[in-house]
């Protein structure tokens, strides 16, 4: 077995009156992200991190926004599919570290709930999941309250790759 690391990122613009879902948790907010699916930036970033660690592309490769069956889909279903695929390939998710960038609402009170829910969705112990929340100090689209972004790093173990044939 070898250790692998993947990095994921997602960003969605925010719109007044839309629901705000992060890590599968619905938060109280006056605005939420716009996207083809439910636009859960945390789950999207985690999916990209897991796919990156296994060399399997990104969320857009797996679930293109040109496909109507993904319109409005709950990102938890997308995560389940990706986790099932990587596990069937011999990979095991070990930990995730997430940084959410959002100006408002402030997430400090939500972090324990987000962490617990993400750990549950990933079938990991809570100690293997970390959630950080940052504002952008009024800078860029996130800081202006126009967007939400998320970075995620995933650690996995997996099978050793077969060496490339010589010649």
ZIFENJO-V85294 format. One line per field, one symbol per residue. ss: DSSP state (h for helix, s for strand, l for the rest). phi: phi as a letter, one per 40 degrees, with the letter a starting at -180 (. if undefined). psi: psi as a letter, one per 30 degrees, with the letter a starting at -180 (. if undefined). A space follows every 50 residues. Layout:
ss->???
phi->???
psi->???
This chain:
ss->lssssssssssssssslllsssllssslllssslllllllhhhhhhhhhh hhhlllllhhhhlllllhhhllllhhhhhhhhhhhhhhlllsssssssss slllllllllhhhhhhhhhhhhlllhhhsssssslllllhhhhlllssss sssssssslllllllll
phi->.bcbbbbbaaabcbbcgccbbbfgbcbcacaacbacccgcccccccdccc cccbgbgadcccbccccccccgcccccccdcccccccccgcbcbabbbbc bacaccbdccdcccccccdcccfbcdccbbbbbbcbfgcfccccgcabba babbbbbaccccccccg
psi->klklkkklklkklkkkflkjkkhgkkljlflllkleafhjeeeeeeeeee eefghhblefeeikffjfffkgkkfeeeeeeeeeeeefggkkkelkkkjk jkeklkfeffeeeeeeeeeeefhlkefgkkkkkklghglaeefggflklk kkkkklllkkkkkkkk.
